[in-house]
């Protein structure tokens, strides 16, 4: 299965259009959060992505809530929003978890505590494609101050569930970086998008 995967669009409508155009070569499109910017522009970003004809798996970032993303995607038939839940497409299982994990310093942010994230990740099946907004702690998660900003709960889920791919975003300074946790390829995607085999 060929995936087109991206993160952190932040209402860049030109890039959304480019992703929609390049989605023609993908079997599934995966967007791992931050379609909006500080809870604004979500509907416009989703409207631009709606040209994607392939099935789309979307998780909320910390710049939009899961409810807002579900509402924006309500009449986009090919899109499924995952936040603490999974779906299966052509025999490949996907599991998604959105939000900023751990809790960010911004009072406007849609966040989860490590404990809440760990509870939601318990349903993650082994060998799936894991679509998470926040990276695992210690992997593709170094921010501008040189600190690791990723999630312990996401790290533990990857270690125990061994997904075939772990796709994330959130930490902009680590866009395009890759790591490995056991057999799992971990990628901080960024808005340019990547074509990947699942």
LINUR-V828964 format. One line per field, one symbol per residue. ss: DSSP state (H for helix, E for strand, - for the rest). phi: phi as a letter, one per 20 degrees, with the letter a starting at -180 (. if undefined). psi: psi as a letter, one per 40 degrees, with the letter a starting at -180 (. if undefined). Layout:
ss->???
phi->???
psi->???
//
This chain:
ss->-EEEEE------HHHHHHHHHHHHH--EEEE-----E--E-HHHHHHHH-----EEEE-------HHHHHHH------EEE---EEEEE--EEEEEE--E----------E--HHHHHHHH-------EEEE---E-----E-----E--EHHHHHHHHHH---EEEE---HHH---EEEE--EEEEE-----EEEE-
phi->.eddcbblflmffffgffffffffedebdcddnmfeclmcnfffffgfffffefgcdccfeeebefffffffegdefeecedbnbcbcclndecccbenecfgefefefeccfgffffffffefefmeeedcfeffgnclceefenefdfdfffgffffeelffbcdbbmeffdgnecbccleeedcefnffnceced
psi->hhihiiifdffgdddddddddeedeidihhhfifdihfeiedddddddeeeheiihhhiiaeeiidddddddedegdehhhhgfiiihhfehhihihaihhahieheeihiiidddddddedehiieihhhidhiihehfehadeeiheahdddddddddefidihhabdgdeeheiiihhbehhhhhdiediihih.
//
